[in-house]
Amino acid sequence: MITPVPTGEARILTVAFTDLVDSTALLSNLDKETSERLLEEHFAILRRTVSFYGGQEIKTTGDGLMLSFASVTAGVRCAVALQQAVHEQDRWRRRHSLQVRIGVSAGEISARAGDLFGAAVVEASRLCAAAQAGQILTADIVRLLLGPNTAVTFVDRGLLELKGLPAPLAASEVAWEPDAAREVRAVLADDSVLFREGVARLLEEYGVRVVAQAGDLDGLLACVGAHRPELAVTDVRMPPTHSTEGVQAAERIRAEHPEVRVLLLSQHAEPTFALRLAEQGTAGFGYLLKERVIDIGHFGRLARRVATGGIAIDAEVVDTLIARQRRRGGLAVLADAELALLRGLAQGEQGDELSEALGIEADGMSEAIGAVLARLGVPAEDQAEPVIASLRVLAR
């Protein structure tokens, strides 16, 4: 873990604790695989948000995190963003509801053996334990330090008797509203009605509403023209020839309706189709194997990634391209860690998602990506879209 305070020194910091509410009761009713997936998704959301606000994860505390921030403003804004992110993910999941409570305090903190110590640490921990689901409780010092010039709304909660504290603590609650995230609208094309209905239900789990369905190329193009959705999901092979109608449709949609993102589904890993979309030079496309659809969480996240302008390429497709390049000796200049970075990029992973998976510091990601692409001969001017650049390297 990274500790923001040098050992033996004391510094004024903001400390926050998060905790899942009633997690034991919820997770005990689920099978091991589902409960582990939910916790993994939950902590990934928290860590991405904390990283964005410049916070430091000190340690895990069972079903929560202990965090520190260099400023009160960053700590409070992050606490609000954490609640919004958890609420948003819960909205798209629509089952197995997860809710969080958060406690925040500020004061003089010292570090020792990878942990933080001080009255503010104890206060934040006890406030977290006293909070209700969806609540952010803060020591009143947090409100005072923020001052009047802030968009944060505090609600006075008076003096709270908290376990482990010698006297009642003046506390406030931070008011927050859910993020007004827009629901994604999609059209779906496949010649199997049963498959379409199944995919539509899975997409609904992540807030992707299927507004129209089609069974062939002409029907898909008509649906896109009529509804102008954010996302078009289509099988690669459709009537009348069951060859490449889906790919043809994807290329036409991206050319004629660049605001519509396209996700191709296929029974087989055929890298050529993914590379054809990459050659159009813009993000907002995906190519996944149909077998991925049964993994609701994985498929839902990737569908939303594509719908919001990202890229999602199936791991099996990327591995096929890498194996082909390695046989030719085209990746011999890369160390194992660099190859792992290239693989993640080619799948469409970027930013915190990729840095967390590879254990690379977020502020060093751009430099690491640039170094790998440069070693593979990609000019600096072609590195602006690193995912597309990675796919082009693998296609050589």
C-alpha positions as a Python dict, from the first residue, in 0.01 Angstrom:
ca = {
    (1, 'M'): (0, 0, 0),
    (2, 'I'): (108, 360, -61),
    (3, 'T'): (116, 573, 253),
    (4, 'P'): (96, 948, 187),
    (5, 'V'): (267, 1046, 515),
    (6, 'P'): (636, 972, 573),
    (7, 'T'): (689, 747, 875),
    (8, 'G'): (752, 941, 1193),
    (9, 'E'): (609, 1268, 1065),
    (10, 'A'): (269, 1424, 1131),
    (11, 'R'): (59, 1609, 878),
    (12, 'I'): (-291, 1752, 850),
    (13, 'L'): (-489, 1507, 638),
    (14, 'T'): (-844, 1408, 563),
    (15, 'V'): (-923, 1046, 646),
    (16, 'A'): (-1221, 844, 522),
    (17, 'F'): (-1353, 494, 582),
    (18, 'T'): (-1599, 308, 361),
    (19, 'D'): (-1801, 2, 453),
    (20, 'L'): (-2051, -222, 276),
    (21, 'V'): (-2384, -226, 460),
    (22, 'D'): (-2523, -568, 560),
    (23, 'S'): (-2270, -738, 333),
    (24, 'T'): (-2256, -1057, 541),
    (25, 'A'): (-2630, -1119, 508),
    (26, 'L'): (-2626, -1042, 136),
    (27, 'L'): (-2319, -1241, 36),
    (28, 'S'): (-2403, -1544, 251),
    (29, 'N'): (-2710, -1602, 32),
    (30, 'L'): (-2505, -1609, -289),
    (31, 'D'): (-2276, -1873, -433),
    (32, 'K'): (-1903, -1814, -392),
    (33, 'E'): (-1843, -1712, -754),
    (34, 'T'): (-2120, -1451, -754),
    (35, 'S'): (-2022, -1304, -418),
    (36, 'E'): (-1656, -1279, -521),
    (37, 'R'): (-1752, -1111, -849),
    (38, 'L'): (-1971, -857, -670),
    (39, 'L'): (-1695, -768, -425),
    (40, 'E'): (-1440, -744, -705),
    (41, 'E'): (-1665, -510, -903),
    (42, 'H'): (-1738, -304, -593),
    (43, 'F'): (-1375, -251, -494),
    (44, 'A'): (-1279, -174, -855),
    (45, 'I'): (-1538, 106, -859),
    (46, 'L'): (-1412, 247, -529),
    (47, 'R'): (-1048, 239, -633),
    (48, 'R'): (-1109, 406, -970),
    (49, 'T'): (-1298, 686, -798),
    (50, 'V'): (-1038, 733, -525),
    (51, 'S'): (-761, 748, -785),
    (52, 'F'): (-949, 1015, -980),
    (53, 'Y'): (-966, 1239, -672),
    (54, 'G'): (-601, 1189, -584),
    (55, 'G'): (-672, 984, -273),
    (56, 'Q'): (-453, 711, -127),
    (57, 'E'): (-574, 367, -22),
    (58, 'I'): (-409, 292, 312),
    (59, 'K'): (-557, -53, 368),
    (60, 'T'): (-865, -268, 331),
    (61, 'T'): (-1088, -304, 636),
    (62, 'G'): (-1296, -615, 577),
    (63, 'D'): (-1560, -494, 333),
    (64, 'G'): (-1429, -140, 309),
    (65, 'L'): (-1130, 84, 257),
    (66, 'M'): (-931, 325, 468),
    (67, 'L'): (-840, 630, 262),
    (68, 'S'): (-647, 953, 300),
    (69, 'F'): (-655, 1282, 110),
    (70, 'A'): (-422, 1580, 106),
    (71, 'S'): (-717, 1821, 125),
    (72, 'V'): (-1061, 1830, 281),
    (73, 'T'): (-1213, 1934, -50),
    (74, 'A'): (-1078, 1626, -230),
    (75, 'G'): (-1188, 1397, 54),
    (76, 'V'): (-1545, 1522, 64),
    (77, 'R'): (-1588, 1536, -311),
    (78, 'C'): (-1453, 1183, -337),
    (79, 'A'): (-1696, 1062, -68),
    (80, 'V'): (-1985, 1202, -272),
    (81, 'A'): (-1847, 1052, -593),
    (82, 'L'): (-1811, 714, -421),
    (83, 'Q'): (-2175, 712, -318),
    (84, 'Q'): (-2280, 818, -667),
    (85, 'A'): (-2063, 551, -832),
    (86, 'V'): (-2197, 274, -608),
    (87, 'H'): (-2554, 392, -665),
    (88, 'E'): (-2500, 404, -1040),
    (89, 'Q'): (-2354, 55, -1056),
    (90, 'D'): (-2641, -72, -841),
    (91, 'R'): (-2888, 92, -1077),
    (92, 'W'): (-2746, -94, -1375),
    (93, 'R'): (-2712, -423, -1187),
    (94, 'R'): (-3073, -415, -1063),
    (95, 'R'): (-3022, -707, -827),
    (96, 'H'): (-2789, -806, -542),
    (97, 'S'): (-2805, -448, -414),
    (98, 'L'): (-2486, -312, -258),
    (99, 'Q'): (-2487, 4, -45),
    (100, 'V'): (-2208, 190, 127),
    (101, 'R'): (-2165, 408, 433),
    (102, 'I'): (-1877, 652, 473),
    (103, 'G'): (-1716, 837, 763),
    (104, 'V'): (-1482, 1136, 718),
    (105, 'S'): (-1269, 1341, 955),
    (106, 'A'): (-960, 1559, 938),
    (107, 'G'): (-671, 1644, 1165),
    (108, 'E'): (-309, 1578, 1247),
    (109, 'I'): (-215, 1229, 1129),
    (110, 'S'): (105, 1029, 1172),
    (111, 'A'): (216, 717, 986),
    (112, 'R'): (373, 401, 1121),
    (113, 'A'): (417, 56, 968),
    (114, 'G'): (194, 133, 670),
    (115, 'D'): (-95, 256, 885),
    (116, 'L'): (-224, 596, 998),
    (117, 'F'): (-278, 712, 1354),
    (118, 'G'): (-447, 1007, 1518),
    (119, 'A'): (-776, 1122, 1664),
    (120, 'A'): (-917, 1193, 1318),
    (121, 'V'): (-857, 831, 1216),
    (122, 'V'): (-1061, 704, 1509),
    (123, 'E'): (-1334, 962, 1443),
    (124, 'A'): (-1367, 870, 1076),
    (125, 'S'): (-1384, 501, 1161),
    (126, 'R'): (-1653, 548, 1426),
    (127, 'L'): (-1855, 783, 1204),
    (128, 'C'): (-1850, 520, 930),
    (129, 'A'): (-1978, 257, 1173),
    (130, 'A'): (-2258, 492, 1285),
    (131, 'A'): (-2368, 591, 934),
    (132, 'Q'): (-2667, 440, 758),
    (133, 'A'): (-2673, 297, 405),
    (134, 'G'): (-2594, 569, 152),
    (135, 'Q'): (-2491, 815, 422),
    (136, 'I'): (-2174, 1025, 456),
    (137, 'L'): (-2108, 1137, 814),
    (138, 'T'): (-1829, 1384, 887),
    (139, 'A'): (-1674, 1533, 1196),
    (140, 'D'): (-1780, 1897, 1215),
    (141, 'I'): (-1419, 2004, 1164),
    (142, 'V'): (-1458, 1895, 802),
    (143, 'R'): (-1744, 2140, 746),
    (144, 'L'): (-1548, 2418, 919),
    (145, 'L'): (-1235, 2356, 713),
    (146, 'L'): (-1431, 2363, 386),
    (147, 'G'): (-1581, 2698, 477),
    (148, 'P'): (-1873, 2873, 309),
    (149, 'N'): (-1731, 2880, -43),
    (150, 'T'): (-1827, 2529, -146),
    (151, 'A'): (-2103, 2353, -336),
    (152, 'V'): (-2120, 2086, -67),
    (153, 'T'): (-2434, 2085, 147),
    (154, 'F'): (-2397, 1982, 511),
    (155, 'V'): (-2681, 1878, 742),
    (156, 'D'): (-2615, 1925, 1114),
    (157, 'R'): (-2644, 1594, 1303),
    (158, 'G'): (-2564, 1738, 1644),
    (159, 'L'): (-2353, 1554, 1902),
    (160, 'L'): (-2307, 1184, 1843),
    (161, 'E'): (-2210, 934, 2111),
    (162, 'L'): (-1955, 715, 1934),
    (163, 'K'): (-1786, 406, 2069),
    (164, 'G'): (-1422, 462, 2165),
    (165, 'L'): (-1441, 841, 2182),
    (166, 'P'): (-1405, 1016, 2518),
    (167, 'A'): (-1678, 1274, 2447),
    (168, 'P'): (-1970, 1324, 2205),
    (169, 'L'): (-1856, 1435, 1861),
    (170, 'A'): (-2014, 1724, 1670),
    (171, 'A'): (-2108, 1570, 1335),
    (172, 'S'): (-2261, 1665, 1002),
    (173, 'E'): (-2401, 1470, 709),
    (174, 'V'): (-2297, 1546, 352),
    (175, 'A'): (-2601, 1564, 126),
    (176, 'W'): (-2564, 1412, -219),
    (177, 'E'): (-2778, 1328, -520),
    (178, 'P'): (-2745, 1038, -764),
    (179, 'D'): (-2551, 1110, -1079),
    (180, 'A'): (-2793, 1170, -1365),
    (181, 'A'): (-2632, 910, -1591),
    (182, 'R'): (-2814, 871, -1918),
    (183, 'E'): (-2958, 534, -2005),
    (184, 'V'): (-2800, 383, -2315),
    (185, 'R'): (-3035, 300, -2602),
    (186, 'A'): (-2944, 12, -2832),
    (187, 'V'): (-3065, -178, -3135),
    (188, 'L'): (-2995, -549, -3155),
    (189, 'A'): (-2959, -772, -3461),
    (190, 'D'): (-2939, -1152, -3479),
    (191, 'D'): (-3134, -1406, -3681),
    (192, 'S'): (-3217, -1602, -3364),
    (193, 'V'): (-3511, -1451, -3179),
    (194, 'L'): (-3427, -1646, -2863),
    (195, 'F'): (-3068, -1521, -2862),
    (196, 'R'): (-3181, -1162, -2919),
    (197, 'E'): (-3424, -1178, -2628),
    (198, 'G'): (-3158, -1326, -2402),
    (199, 'V'): (-2904, -1058, -2492),
    (200, 'A'): (-3167, -786, -2447),
    (201, 'R'): (-3238, -902, -2092),
    (202, 'L'): (-2867, -912, -2008),
    (203, 'L'): (-2811, -563, -2147),
    (204, 'E'): (-3098, -435, -1933),
    (205, 'E'): (-2897, -546, -1627),
    (206, 'Y'): (-2649, -270, -1709),
    (207, 'G'): (-2890, 0, -1818),
    (208, 'V'): (-2869, -67, -2191),
    (209, 'R'): (-3228, -52, -2317),
    (210, 'V'): (-3293, -232, -2645),
    (211, 'V'): (-3532, -10, -2838),
    (212, 'A'): (-3554, -223, -3155),
    (213, 'Q'): (-3453, -564, -3287),
    (214, 'A'): (-3381, -698, -3634),
    (215, 'G'): (-3309, -1032, -3796),
    (216, 'D'): (-3110, -927, -4103),
    (217, 'L'): (-2883, -661, -4250),
    (218, 'D'): (-3154, -440, -4398),
    (219, 'G'): (-3358, -455, -4079),
    (220, 'L'): (-3059, -349, -3868),
    (221, 'L'): (-2980, -51, -4091),
    (222, 'A'): (-3345, 52, -4085),
    (223, 'C'): (-3354, 34, -3704),
    (224, 'V'): (-3041, 247, -3673),
    (225, 'G'): (-3180, 507, -3912),
    (226, 'A'): (-3515, 522, -3732),
    (227, 'H'): (-3396, 523, -3369),
    (228, 'R'): (-3043, 672, -3383),
    (229, 'P'): (-2935, 471, -3075),
    (230, 'E'): (-2611, 507, -2885),
    (231, 'L'): (-2522, 142, -2955),
    (232, 'A'): (-2584, -118, -3226),
    (233, 'V'): (-2520, -480, -3127),
    (234, 'T'): (-2508, -727, -3414),
    (235, 'D'): (-2407, -1081, -3500),
    (236, 'V'): (-2125, -1103, -3755),
    (237, 'R'): (-2312, -1355, -3973),
    (238, 'M'): (-2671, -1280, -4067),
    (239, 'P'): (-2913, -1346, -4354),
    (240, 'P'): (-2918, -1364, -4643),
    (241, 'T'): (-2573, -1526, -4690),
    (242, 'H'): (-2466, -1574, -4325),
    (243, 'S'): (-2116, -1453, -4409),
    (244, 'T'): (-2015, -1097, -4316),
    (245, 'E'): (-2342, -902, -4317),
    (246, 'G'): (-2287, -785, -3960),
    (247, 'V'): (-1942, -650, -4039),
    (248, 'Q'): (-2074, -474, -4349),
    (249, 'A'): (-2351, -320, -4141),
    (250, 'A'): (-2102, -209, -3876),
    (251, 'E'): (-1883, -36, -4133),
    (252, 'R'): (-2181, 141, -4290),
    (253, 'I'): (-2318, 249, -3953),
    (254, 'R'): (-1982, 391, -3844),
    (255, 'A'): (-1948, 576, -4175),
    (256, 'E'): (-2305, 709, -4202),
    (257, 'H'): (-2388, 750, -3830),
    (258, 'P'): (-2056, 814, -3651),
    (259, 'E'): (-2240, 891, -3327),
    (260, 'V'): (-2363, 529, -3310),
    (261, 'R'): (-2121, 282, -3151),
    (262, 'V'): (-2108, -77, -3278),
    (263, 'L'): (-2054, -405, -3094),
    (264, 'L'): (-2002, -719, -3305),
    (265, 'L'): (-2075, -1065, -3165),
    (266, 'S'): (-1935, -1382, -3319),
    (267, 'Q'): (-1925, -1757, -3264),
    (268, 'H'): (-1558, -1770, -3364),
    (269, 'A'): (-1247, -1561, -3298),
    (270, 'E'): (-1184, -1396, -3634),
    (271, 'P'): (-934, -1111, -3585),
    (272, 'T'): (-987, -977, -3936),
    (273, 'F'): (-1330, -842, -3847),
    (274, 'A'): (-1202, -652, -3542),
    (275, 'L'): (-916, -510, -3746),
    (276, 'R'): (-1153, -389, -4018),
    (277, 'L'): (-1332, -175, -3758),
    (278, 'A'): (-1002, -51, -3615),
    (279, 'E'): (-890, 60, -3961),
    (280, 'Q'): (-1170, 317, -3964),
    (281, 'G'): (-956, 495, -3707),
    (282, 'T'): (-1216, 595, -3447),
    (283, 'A'): (-1311, 444, -3111),
    (284, 'G'): (-1656, 326, -3010),
    (285, 'F'): (-1650, -31, -3137),
    (286, 'G'): (-1621, -382, -3002),
    (287, 'Y'): (-1578, -742, -3112),
    (288, 'L'): (-1668, -1015, -2861),
    (289, 'L'): (-1731, -1386, -2875),
    (290, 'K'): (-2089, -1488, -2810),
    (291, 'E'): (-1977, -1707, -2523),
    (292, 'R'): (-1890, -1390, -2328),
    (293, 'V'): (-2259, -1298, -2317),
    (294, 'I'): (-2324, -1549, -2038),
    (295, 'D'): (-2093, -1350, -1807),
    (296, 'I'): (-2343, -1078, -1722),
    (297, 'G'): (-2104, -849, -1539),
    (298, 'H'): (-1824, -872, -1794),
    (299, 'F'): (-2050, -839, -2097),
    (300, 'G'): (-2250, -554, -1945),
    (301, 'R'): (-1941, -351, -1859),
    (302, 'L'): (-1791, -397, -2205),
    (303, 'A'): (-2119, -307, -2378),
    (304, 'R'): (-2136, 17, -2179),
    (305, 'R'): (-1767, 84, -2252),
    (306, 'V'): (-1835, 64, -2626),
    (307, 'A'): (-2155, 268, -2595),
    (308, 'T'): (-1964, 552, -2429),
    (309, 'G'): (-1692, 561, -2694),
    (310, 'G'): (-1448, 294, -2577),
    (311, 'I'): (-1315, -19, -2745),
    (312, 'A'): (-1366, -381, -2639),
    (313, 'I'): (-1187, -663, -2818),
    (314, 'D'): (-1224, -1021, -2699),
    (315, 'A'): (-921, -1157, -2515),
    (316, 'E'): (-918, -1467, -2737),
    (317, 'V'): (-899, -1250, -3048),
    (318, 'V'): (-608, -1052, -2904),
    (319, 'D'): (-428, -1368, -2797),
    (320, 'T'): (-463, -1502, -3152),
    (321, 'L'): (-300, -1189, -3291),
    (322, 'I'): (-22, -1197, -3032),
    (323, 'A'): (52, -1564, -3103),
    (324, 'R'): (76, -1490, -3474),
    (325, 'Q'): (314, -1200, -3417),
    (326, 'R'): (532, -1400, -3179),
    (327, 'R'): (571, -1676, -3437),
    (328, 'R'): (702, -1409, -3673),
    (329, 'G'): (930, -1265, -3405),
    (330, 'G'): (750, -933, -3417),
    (331, 'L'): (722, -892, -3039),
    (332, 'A'): (1065, -1020, -2938),
    (333, 'V'): (1172, -671, -2825),
    (334, 'L'): (914, -670, -2546),
    (335, 'A'): (964, -795, -2192),
    (336, 'D'): (681, -996, -2033),
    (337, 'A'): (544, -691, -1849),
    (338, 'E'): (548, -488, -2170),
    (339, 'L'): (369, -765, -2357),
    (340, 'A'): (102, -772, -2085),
    (341, 'L'): (56, -398, -2129),
    (342, 'L'): (21, -436, -2506),
    (343, 'R'): (-232, -717, -2458),
    (344, 'G'): (-442, -506, -2222),
    (345, 'L'): (-434, -210, -2459),
    (346, 'A'): (-539, -422, -2757),
    (347, 'Q'): (-840, -544, -2558),
    (348, 'G'): (-945, -182, -2507),
    (349, 'E'): (-843, -141, -2145),
    (350, 'Q'): (-707, 200, -2049),
    (351, 'G'): (-648, 432, -1758),
    (352, 'D'): (-714, 315, -1403),
    (353, 'E'): (-863, -12, -1527),
    (354, 'L'): (-535, -109, -1692),
    (355, 'S'): (-299, 38, -1433),
    (356, 'E'): (-476, -152, -1156),
    (357, 'A'): (-467, -480, -1349),
    (358, 'L'): (-94, -449, -1423),
    (359, 'G'): (17, -287, -1098),
    (360, 'I'): (144, 27, -1271),
    (361, 'E'): (106, 364, -1099),
    (362, 'A'): (-170, 564, -1269),
    (363, 'D'): (53, 868, -1323),
    (364, 'G'): (308, 650, -1501),
    (365, 'M'): (69, 484, -1745),
    (366, 'S'): (109, 732, -2031),
    (367, 'E'): (488, 702, -2019),
    (368, 'A'): (472, 320, -2005),
    (369, 'I'): (232, 301, -2300),
    (370, 'G'): (439, 543, -2505),
    (371, 'A'): (755, 344, -2435),
    (372, 'V'): (600, 14, -2546),
    (373, 'L'): (454, 159, -2866),
    (374, 'A'): (781, 333, -2946),
    (375, 'R'): (971, 5, -2905),
    (376, 'L'): (733, -145, -3160),
    (377, 'G'): (802, 134, -3406),
    (378, 'V'): (484, 339, -3364),
    (379, 'P'): (557, 708, -3432),
    (380, 'A'): (464, 955, -3159),
    (381, 'E'): (198, 1114, -3381),
    (382, 'D'): (18, 778, -3410),
    (383, 'Q'): (5, 714, -3035),
    (384, 'A'): (-290, 944, -2961),
    (385, 'E'): (-525, 643, -2988),
    (386, 'P'): (-314, 378, -2810),
    (387, 'V'): (-575, 101, -2838),
    (388, 'I'): (-605, 141, -3215),
    (389, 'A'): (-227, 175, -3243),
    (390, 'S'): (-186, -153, -3053),
    (391, 'L'): (-430, -334, -3279),
    (392, 'R'): (-252, -203, -3588),
    (393, 'V'): (81, -324, -3451),
    (394, 'L'): (-62, -672, -3398),
    (395, 'A'): (-214, -671, -3746),
    (396, 'R'): (116, -608, -3925),
}
